[in-house]
Amino acid sequence: MISEIKILWIFYKKLIIPGFSFSLLSSIPFGFNYDHFTTGFLFIFPLLHYLIYEVRLKNEYFFYANFGFSKRHLWILTLIFAVSLKLIATFI
């Protein structure tokens, strides 16, 4: 369990910091609030996943596959993370 979390951290640390940064920058012109931030994150986070892991670092999927994470599994986790952040902000 701990090793799976470490592997997912390796995968998502390339996405989280740029995702939060670009979402913050995209929400500033509209007046920063959680709704604008999470809406930007909902679209930017999967886009970054695509640009980083589908275009730039295609072969890294083999590394994660060796630990039991398929490409589909990683995409589903990315979408769940983005949507859950949006839902949390909607109900707050």
C-alpha positions in Angstrom: 0.0 0.0 0.0 2.8 2.5 0.9 4.7 1.7 -2.2 1.6 2.3 -4.4 1.2 5.7 -2.8 4.8 6.5 -3.4 4.5 5.5 -7.1 1.3 7.6 -7.5 3.2 10.5 -5.8 5.9 10.2 -8.4 3.3 10.3 -11.1 1.2 13.2 -9.8 4.0 15.5 -8.5 4.6 16.4 -12.2 1.0 17.4 -12.5 -0.1 18.9 -9.2 2.2 22.0 -9.0 1.7 23.1 -12.6 -2.0 22.3 -12.3 -2.5 24.4 -9.3 -0.3 27.2 -10.7 -2.1 27.4 -14.0 -5.5 27.1 -12.3 -4.6 30.0 -10.0 -3.4 32.1 -12.9 -6.6 31.4 -14.9 -8.9 32.3 -12.0 -7.2 35.7 -11.2 -8.8 37.6 -14.1 -12.3 36.6 -12.9 -11.7 37.4 -9.3 -10.2 34.6 -7.3 -12.6 32.3 -5.6 -12.8 28.5 -5.2 -15.4 28.0 -7.9 -13.2 29.7 -10.6 -10.1 28.0 -9.3 -11.6 24.5 -9.3 -13.3 25.0 -12.7 -9.9 25.9 -14.2 -8.4 22.9 -12.4 -11.1 20.6 -13.7 -10.0 21.4 -17.3 -6.3 22.1 -16.8 -5.4 19.0 -14.8 -6.4 16.5 -17.4 -4.9 18.7 -20.1 -1.6 18.6 -18.3 -1.8 14.9 -17.9 -2.3 14.6 -21.7 0.6 17.0 -22.5 3.1 15.6 -20.1 2.4 11.9 -20.3 0.9 11.3 -23.7 2.9 13.8 -25.7 6.2 14.4 -23.9 6.9 11.3 -21.7 5.1 8.5 -23.5 7.4 5.8 -22.3 6.9 6.5 -18.6 3.7 4.5 -18.7 5.8 1.4 -18.9 7.4 2.3 -15.5 3.9 2.7 -13.9 2.7 -0.5 -15.6 5.4 -2.4 -13.9 3.9 -1.4 -10.6 0.4 -2.4 -11.6 -1.0 1.0 -12.8 -2.4 0.8 -16.3 -2.7 3.9 -18.5 -6.5 3.7 -18.1 -6.2 3.5 -14.3 -4.0 6.6 -14.2 -6.4 8.5 -16.4 -9.3 7.5 -14.2 -7.5 8.6 -11.1 -6.7 12.0 -12.7 -10.3 12.6 -13.6 -11.5 11.5 -10.2 -9.1 13.9 -8.5 -10.1 16.8 -10.7 -13.9 16.2 -10.4 -13.7 15.5 -6.6 -11.9 18.8 -6.0 -14.6 20.6 -8.1 -17.4 18.9 -6.1 -15.8 19.7 -2.8 -15.5 23.4 -3.8 -19.1 23.4 -5.0 -20.5 22.2 -1.6 -18.3 24.5 0.5 
